[in-house]
Amino acid sequence: MGGLTVNLETLEFVIYPDGRVKETVTGIVGRSCQEVTAAIEAELGVVLTQQTTSEFFAQTSPLNQSVQQSQTLSSWPGGS
């Protein structure tokens, strides 16, 4: 296959006997992990602590990049 890279996004939950829940998010770059987990956290209850990883502070690379294209048009004998 070509240069296709797929990043796996993972949410892992550990539920302790005392009711605490540890949530670990991997594969999501930047602050978008907060958007992904907000609804789940709202249902689970109050977030007591939050520990960010290097992925949280990483910059996302743009999916759409501008490409400049130049064309050279020449006159051809049958054109006007």
Backbone as XML, in Angstrom:
<?xml version="1.0"?>
<chain id="A" units="angstrom">
  <residue number="1" name="MET">
    <atom name="N" x="0.845" y="-1.168" z="0.000"/>
    <atom name="CA" x="0.000" y="0.000" z="0.000"/>
    <atom name="C" x="0.890" y="1.230" z="0.000"/>
  </residue>
  <residue number="2" name="GLY">
    <atom name="N" x="0.305" y="2.351" z="-0.347"/>
    <atom name="CA" x="1.031" y="3.607" z="-0.436"/>
    <atom name="C" x="1.389" y="4.169" z="0.917"/>
  </residue>
  <residue number="3" name="GLY">
    <atom name="N" x="1.466" y="5.471" z="0.996"/>
    <atom name="CA" x="1.863" y="6.143" z="2.222"/>
    <atom name="C" x="0.700" y="6.496" z="3.124"/>
  </residue>
  <residue number="4" name="LEU">
    <atom name="N" x="-0.368" y="5.731" z="3.091"/>
    <atom name="CA" x="-1.540" y="6.005" z="3.918"/>
    <atom name="C" x="-1.252" y="5.644" z="5.368"/>
  </residue>
  <residue number="5" name="THR">
    <atom name="N" x="-1.455" y="6.618" z="6.261"/>
    <atom name="CA" x="-1.249" y="6.387" z="7.681"/>
    <atom name="C" x="-2.569" y="6.595" z="8.400"/>
  </residue>
  <residue number="6" name="VAL">
    <atom name="N" x="-2.951" y="5.637" z="9.218"/>
    <atom name="CA" x="-4.188" y="5.738" z="9.979"/>
    <atom name="C" x="-3.825" y="5.769" z="11.456"/>
  </residue>
  <residue number="7" name="ASN">
    <atom name="N" x="-4.286" y="6.806" z="12.151"/>
    <atom name="CA" x="-4.037" y="6.903" z="13.583"/>
    <atom name="C" x="-5.210" y="6.294" z="14.326"/>
  </residue>
  <residue number="8" name="LEU">
    <atom name="N" x="-4.918" y="5.426" z="15.257"/>
    <atom name="CA" x="-5.944" y="4.779" z="16.041"/>
    <atom name="C" x="-6.262" y="5.643" z="17.253"/>
  </residue>
  <residue number="9" name="GLU">
    <atom name="N" x="-7.521" y="6.014" z="17.404"/>
    <atom name="CA" x="-7.969" y="6.792" z="18.555"/>
    <atom name="C" x="-8.552" y="5.825" z="19.574"/>
  </residue>
  <residue number="10" name="THR">
    <atom name="N" x="-8.061" y="5.901" z="20.816"/>
    <atom name="CA" x="-8.459" y="4.950" z="21.844"/>
    <atom name="C" x="-8.886" y="5.675" z="23.111"/>
  </residue>
  <residue number="11" name="LEU">
    <atom name="N" x="-10.011" y="5.263" z="23.672"/>
    <atom name="CA" x="-10.454" y="5.712" z="24.987"/>
    <atom name="C" x="-10.473" y="4.487" z="25.881"/>
  </residue>
  <residue number="12" name="GLU">
    <atom name="N" x="-9.735" y="4.539" z="26.967"/>
    <atom name="CA" x="-9.653" y="3.412" z="27.898"/>
    <atom name="C" x="-10.196" y="3.862" z="29.251"/>
  </residue>
  <residue number="13" name="PHE">
    <atom name="N" x="-11.050" y="3.041" z="29.844"/>
    <atom name="CA" x="-11.634" y="3.351" z="31.145"/>
    <atom name="C" x="-11.279" y="2.255" z="32.132"/>
  </residue>
  <residue number="14" name="VAL">
    <atom name="N" x="-10.802" y="2.667" z="33.308"/>
    <atom name="CA" x="-10.551" y="1.739" z="34.406"/>
    <atom name="C" x="-11.492" y="2.156" z="35.531"/>
  </residue>
  <residue number="15" name="ILE">
    <atom name="N" x="-12.335" y="1.224" z="35.975"/>
    <atom name="CA" x="-13.283" y="1.501" z="37.052"/>
    <atom name="C" x="-12.770" y="0.811" z="38.311"/>
  </residue>
  <residue number="16" name="TYR">
    <atom name="N" x="-12.474" y="1.603" z="39.328"/>
    <atom name="CA" x="-11.936" y="1.082" z="40.583"/>
    <atom name="C" x="-13.073" y="0.657" z="41.512"/>
  </residue>
  <residue number="17" name="PRO">
    <atom name="N" x="-12.785" y="-0.224" z="42.474"/>
    <atom name="CA" x="-13.820" y="-0.700" z="43.404"/>
    <atom name="C" x="-14.504" y="0.423" z="44.193"/>
  </residue>
  <residue number="18" name="ASP">
    <atom name="N" x="-13.786" y="1.525" z="44.434"/>
    <atom name="CA" x="-14.390" y="2.625" z="45.191"/>
    <atom name="C" x="-15.227" y="3.557" z="44.314"/>
  </residue>
  <residue number="19" name="GLY">
    <atom name="N" x="-15.371" y="3.227" z="43.021"/>
    <atom name="CA" x="-16.214" y="4.013" z="42.127"/>
    <atom name="C" x="-15.470" y="5.018" z="41.266"/>
  </residue>
  <residue number="20" name="ARG">
    <atom name="N" x="-14.209" y="5.243" z="41.563"/>
    <atom name="CA" x="-13.433" y="6.161" z="40.724"/>
    <atom name="C" x="-13.274" y="5.571" z="39.329"/>
  </residue>
  <residue number="21" name="VAL">
    <atom name="N" x="-13.202" y="6.456" z="38.340"/>
    <atom name="CA" x="-13.000" y="6.030" z="36.953"/>
    <atom name="C" x="-11.779" y="6.756" z="36.413"/>
  </residue>
  <residue number="22" name="LYS">
    <atom name="N" x="-10.851" y="6.003" z="35.869"/>
    <atom name="CA" x="-9.684" y="6.587" z="35.217"/>
    <atom name="C" x="-9.896" y="6.464" z="33.721"/>
  </residue>
  <residue number="23" name="GLU">
    <atom name="N" x="-9.791" y="7.586" z="33.051"/>
    <atom name="CA" x="-9.987" y="7.635" z="31.598"/>
    <atom name="C" x="-8.657" y="8.001" z="30.952"/>
  </residue>
  <residue number="24" name="THR">
    <atom name="N" x="-8.238" y="7.232" z="29.961"/>
    <atom name="CA" x="-7.013" y="7.514" z="29.227"/>
    <atom name="C" x="-7.355" y="7.617" z="27.746"/>
  </residue>
  <residue number="25" name="VAL">
    <atom name="N" x="-6.945" y="8.735" z="27.140"/>
    <atom name="CA" x="-7.214" y="8.979" z="25.722"/>
    <atom name="C" x="-5.884" y="8.981" z="24.981"/>
  </residue>
  <residue number="26" name="THR">
    <atom name="N" x="-5.795" y="8.203" z="23.916"/>
    <atom name="CA" x="-4.594" y="8.200" z="23.083"/>
    <atom name="C" x="-4.992" y="8.303" z="21.614"/>
  </residue>
  <residue number="27" name="GLY">
    <atom name="N" x="-4.085" y="8.866" z="20.834"/>
    <atom name="CA" x="-4.306" y="8.945" z="19.396"/>
    <atom name="C" x="-5.057" y="10.179" z="18.937"/>
  </residue>
  <residue number="28" name="ILE">
    <atom name="N" x="-5.410" y="11.061" z="19.872"/>
    <atom name="CA" x="-6.100" y="12.298" z="19.511"/>
    <atom name="C" x="-5.153" y="13.444" z="19.822"/>
  </residue>
  <residue number="29" name="VAL">
    <atom name="N" x="-4.828" y="14.227" z="18.811"/>
    <atom name="CA" x="-3.852" y="15.294" z="18.961"/>
    <atom name="C" x="-4.556" y="16.612" z="19.265"/>
  </residue>
  <residue number="30" name="GLY">
    <atom name="N" x="-3.993" y="17.353" z="20.194"/>
    <atom name="CA" x="-4.515" y="18.675" z="20.518"/>
    <atom name="C" x="-5.694" y="18.628" z="21.476"/>
  </residue>
  <residue number="31" name="ARG">
    <atom name="N" x="-6.368" y="19.750" z="21.570"/>
    <atom name="CA" x="-7.464" y="19.909" z="22.522"/>
    <atom name="C" x="-8.746" y="19.198" z="22.100"/>
  </residue>
  <residue number="32" name="SER">
    <atom name="N" x="-8.774" y="18.619" z="20.928"/>
    <atom name="CA" x="-9.993" y="17.946" z="20.474"/>
    <atom name="C" x="-10.345" y="16.744" z="21.339"/>
  </residue>
  <residue number="33" name="CYS">
    <atom name="N" x="-9.388" y="16.244" z="22.121"/>
    <atom name="CA" x="-9.702" y="15.131" z="23.025"/>
    <atom name="C" x="-10.748" y="15.555" z="24.053"/>
  </residue>
  <residue number="34" name="GLN">
    <atom name="N" x="-10.741" y="16.831" z="24.435"/>
    <atom name="CA" x="-11.741" y="17.324" z="25.385"/>
    <atom name="C" x="-13.135" y="17.284" z="24.773"/>
  </residue>
  <residue number="35" name="GLU">
    <atom name="N" x="-13.238" y="17.577" z="23.496"/>
    <atom name="CA" x="-14.533" y="17.521" z="22.814"/>
    <atom name="C" x="-15.040" y="16.082" z="22.742"/>
  </residue>
  <residue number="36" name="VAL">
    <atom name="N" x="-14.120" y="15.147" z="22.502"/>
    <atom name="CA" x="-14.490" y="13.740" z="22.386"/>
    <atom name="C" x="-14.987" y="13.191" z="23.719"/>
  </residue>
  <residue number="37" name="THR">
    <atom name="N" x="-14.365" y="13.604" z="24.802"/>
    <atom name="CA" x="-14.681" y="13.019" z="26.109"/>
    <atom name="C" x="-15.696" y="13.809" z="26.925"/>
  </residue>
  <residue number="38" name="ALA">
    <atom name="N" x="-16.083" y="14.989" z="26.495"/>
    <atom name="CA" x="-16.963" y="15.857" z="27.295"/>
    <atom name="C" x="-18.285" y="15.185" z="27.658"/>
  </residue>
  <residue number="39" name="ALA">
    <atom name="N" x="-18.946" y="14.563" z="26.711"/>
    <atom name="CA" x="-20.252" y="13.943" z="26.977"/>
    <atom name="C" x="-20.118" y="12.774" z="27.948"/>
  </residue>
  <residue number="40" name="ILE">
    <atom name="N" x="-19.058" y="11.997" z="27.795"/>
    <atom name="CA" x="-18.841" y="10.855" z="28.686"/>
    <atom name="C" x="-18.560" y="11.348" z="30.101"/>
  </residue>
  <residue number="41" name="GLU">
    <atom name="N" x="-17.704" y="12.356" z="30.218"/>
    <atom name="CA" x="-17.364" y="12.895" z="31.532"/>
    <atom name="C" x="-18.585" y="13.506" z="32.215"/>
  </residue>
  <residue number="42" name="ALA">
    <atom name="N" x="-19.466" y="14.121" z="31.451"/>
    <atom name="CA" x="-20.680" y="14.703" z="32.021"/>
    <atom name="C" x="-21.564" y="13.624" z="32.639"/>
  </residue>
  <residue number="43" name="GLU">
    <atom name="N" x="-21.587" y="12.455" z="32.029"/>
    <atom name="CA" x="-22.397" y="11.351" z="32.550"/>
    <atom name="C" x="-21.730" y="10.658" z="33.736"/>
  </residue>
  <residue number="44" name="LEU">
    <atom name="N" x="-20.403" y="10.637" z="33.750"/>
    <atom name="CA" x="-19.685" y="9.949" z="34.821"/>
    <atom name="C" x="-19.682" y="10.735" z="36.126"/>
  </residue>
  <residue number="45" name="GLY">
    <atom name="N" x="-19.699" y="12.045" z="36.033"/>
    <atom name="CA" x="-19.680" y="12.856" z="37.252"/>
    <atom name="C" x="-18.576" y="13.895" z="37.214"/>
  </residue>
  <residue number="46" name="VAL">
    <atom name="N" x="-18.158" y="14.326" z="38.392"/>
    <atom name="CA" x="-17.182" y="15.396" z="38.528"/>
    <atom name="C" x="-15.777" y="14.875" z="38.215"/>
  </residue>
  <residue number="47" name="VAL">
    <atom name="N" x="-15.042" y="15.648" z="37.407"/>
    <atom name="CA" x="-13.652" y="15.313" z="37.116"/>
    <atom name="C" x="-12.810" y="15.864" z="38.265"/>
  </residue>
  <residue number="48" name="LEU">
    <atom name="N" x="-12.121" y="14.978" z="38.976"/>
    <atom name="CA" x="-11.316" y="15.398" z="40.120"/>
    <atom name="C" x="-9.942" y="15.883" z="39.699"/>
  </residue>
  <residue number="49" name="THR">
    <atom name="N" x="-9.303" y="15.172" z="38.805"/>
    <atom name="CA" x="-7.981" y="15.564" z="38.317"/>
    <atom name="C" x="-7.898" y="15.291" z="36.824"/>
  </residue>
  <residue number="50" name="GLN">
    <atom name="N" x="-7.001" y="16.030" z="36.187"/>
    <atom name="CA" x="-6.771" y="15.829" z="34.757"/>
    <atom name="C" x="-5.278" y="15.952" z="34.509"/>
  </residue>
  <residue number="51" name="GLN">
    <atom name="N" x="-4.724" y="14.990" z="33.814"/>
    <atom name="CA" x="-3.304" y="14.993" z="33.502"/>
    <atom name="C" x="-3.161" y="14.940" z="31.987"/>
  </residue>
  <residue number="52" name="THR">
    <atom name="N" x="-2.566" y="15.982" z="31.424"/>
    <atom name="CA" x="-2.417" y="16.040" z="29.970"/>
    <atom name="C" x="-1.120" y="15.351" z="29.549"/>
  </residue>
  <residue number="53" name="THR">
    <atom name="N" x="-1.102" y="14.893" z="28.308"/>
    <atom name="CA" x="0.071" y="14.235" z="27.739"/>
    <atom name="C" x="0.670" y="15.122" z="26.659"/>
  </residue>
  <residue number="54" name="SER">
    <atom name="N" x="1.750" y="14.685" z="26.085"/>
    <atom name="CA" x="2.385" y="15.453" z="25.014"/>
    <atom name="C" x="1.474" y="15.565" z="23.793"/>
  </residue>
  <residue number="55" name="GLU">
    <atom name="N" x="0.588" y="14.586" z="23.589"/>
    <atom name="CA" x="-0.351" y="14.652" z="22.461"/>
    <atom name="C" x="-1.291" y="15.849" z="22.598"/>
  </residue>
  <residue number="56" name="PHE">
    <atom name="N" x="-1.618" y="16.217" z="23.822"/>
    <atom name="CA" x="-2.509" y="17.353" z="24.067"/>
    <atom name="C" x="-1.884" y="18.651" z="23.560"/>
  </residue>
  <residue number="57" name="PHE">
    <atom name="N" x="-0.573" y="18.780" z="23.720"/>
    <atom name="CA" x="0.122" y="20.007" z="23.344"/>
    <atom name="C" x="0.655" y="19.977" z="21.915"/>
  </residue>
  <residue number="58" name="ALA">
    <atom name="N" x="0.541" y="18.854" z="21.244"/>
    <atom name="CA" x="1.035" y="18.734" z="19.869"/>
    <atom name="C" x="0.144" y="19.524" z="18.920"/>
  </residue>
  <residue number="59" name="GLN">
    <atom name="N" x="0.732" y="19.981" z="17.858"/>
    <atom name="CA" x="0.000" y="20.709" z="16.825"/>
    <atom name="C" x="-0.580" y="19.714" z="15.834"/>
  </residue>
  <residue number="60" name="THR">
    <atom name="N" x="-1.811" y="19.953" z="15.435"/>
    <atom name="CA" x="-2.405" y="19.103" z="14.409"/>
    <atom name="C" x="-1.894" y="19.552" z="13.054"/>
  </residue>
  <residue number="61" name="SER">
    <atom name="N" x="-1.631" y="18.618" z="12.177"/>
    <atom name="CA" x="-1.212" y="18.976" z="10.834"/>
    <atom name="C" x="-2.457" y="19.150" z="9.982"/>
  </residue>
  <residue number="62" name="PRO">
    <atom name="N" x="-2.473" y="20.194" z="9.167"/>
    <atom name="CA" x="-3.664" y="20.457" z="8.359"/>
    <atom name="C" x="-3.936" y="19.331" z="7.373"/>
  </residue>
  <residue number="63" name="LEU">
    <atom name="N" x="-5.199" y="18.947" z="7.286"/>
    <atom name="CA" x="-5.575" y="17.897" z="6.346"/>
    <atom name="C" x="-5.654" y="18.431" z="4.929"/>
  </residue>
  <residue number="64" name="ASN">
    <atom name="N" x="-6.037" y="19.672" z="4.818"/>
    <atom name="CA" x="-6.146" y="20.283" z="3.494"/>
    <atom name="C" x="-5.015" y="21.284" z="3.335"/>
  </residue>
  <residue number="65" name="GLN">
    <atom name="N" x="-4.190" y="21.075" z="2.368"/>
    <atom name="CA" x="-3.097" y="21.986" z="2.104"/>
    <atom name="C" x="-3.336" y="22.655" z="0.769"/>
  </residue>
  <residue number="66" name="SER">
    <atom name="N" x="-3.021" y="23.943" z="0.721"/>
    <atom name="CA" x="-3.173" y="24.671" z="-0.531"/>
    <atom name="C" x="-2.030" y="24.303" z="-1.463"/>
  </residue>
  <residue number="67" name="VAL">
    <atom name="N" x="-2.361" y="24.104" z="-2.691"/>
    <atom name="CA" x="-1.360" y="23.779" z="-3.698"/>
    <atom name="C" x="-1.473" y="24.804" z="-4.808"/>
  </residue>
  <residue number="68" name="GLN">
    <atom name="N" x="-0.350" y="25.426" z="-5.135"/>
    <atom name="CA" x="-0.361" y="26.375" z="-6.239"/>
    <atom name="C" x="-0.059" y="25.620" z="-7.519"/>
  </residue>
  <residue number="69" name="GLN">
    <atom name="N" x="-0.803" y="25.967" z="-8.534"/>
    <atom name="CA" x="-0.611" y="25.309" z="-9.821"/>
    <atom name="C" x="-0.499" y="26.393" z="-10.872"/>
  </residue>
  <residue number="70" name="SER">
    <atom name="N" x="0.462" y="26.254" z="-11.740"/>
    <atom name="CA" x="0.587" y="27.210" z="-12.834"/>
    <atom name="C" x="0.462" y="26.464" z="-14.146"/>
  </residue>
  <residue number="71" name="GLN">
    <atom name="N" x="-0.161" y="27.117" z="-15.091"/>
    <atom name="CA" x="-0.330" y="26.530" z="-16.411"/>
    <atom name="C" x="0.266" y="27.466" z="-17.438"/>
  </residue>
  <residue number="72" name="THR">
    <atom name="N" x="0.834" y="26.886" z="-18.437"/>
    <atom name="CA" x="1.319" y="27.655" z="-19.565"/>
    <atom name="C" x="0.431" y="27.321" z="-20.746"/>
  </residue>
  <residue number="73" name="LEU">
    <atom name="N" x="-0.243" y="28.344" z="-21.239"/>
    <atom name="CA" x="-1.123" y="28.154" z="-22.386"/>
    <atom name="C" x="-0.404" y="28.661" z="-23.626"/>
  </residue>
  <residue number="74" name="SER">
    <atom name="N" x="-0.451" y="27.904" z="-24.654"/>
    <atom name="CA" x="0.185" y="28.338" z="-25.891"/>
    <atom name="C" x="-0.864" y="28.419" z="-26.988"/>
  </residue>
  <residue number="75" name="SER">
    <atom name="N" x="-0.582" y="29.244" z="-27.938"/>
    <atom name="CA" x="-1.488" y="29.355" z="-29.082"/>
    <atom name="C" x="-1.284" y="28.137" z="-29.962"/>
  </residue>
  <residue number="76" name="TRP">
    <atom name="N" x="-2.336" y="27.601" z="-30.384"/>
    <atom name="CA" x="-2.217" y="26.500" z="-31.324"/>
    <atom name="C" x="-2.915" y="26.895" z="-32.598"/>
  </residue>
  <residue number="77" name="PRO">
    <atom name="N" x="-2.473" y="26.382" z="-33.726"/>
    <atom name="CA" x="-2.988" y="26.830" z="-35.019"/>
    <atom name="C" x="-4.472" y="26.676" z="-35.209"/>
  </residue>
  <residue number="78" name="GLY">
    <atom name="N" x="-5.336" y="26.355" z="-34.929"/>
    <atom name="CA" x="-6.778" y="26.256" z="-35.125"/>
    <atom name="C" x="-7.529" y="27.023" z="-34.071"/>
  </residue>
  <residue number="79" name="GLY">
    <atom name="N" x="-6.830" y="27.622" z="-33.110"/>
    <atom name="CA" x="-7.530" y="28.361" z="-32.067"/>
    <atom name="C" x="-7.785" y="29.787" z="-32.465"/>
  </residue>
  <residue number="80" name="SER">
    <atom name="N" x="-8.671" y="30.471" z="-31.814"/>
    <atom name="CA" x="-8.954" y="31.857" z="-32.174"/>
    <atom name="C" x="-8.275" y="32.814" z="-31.246"/>
  </residue>
</chain>
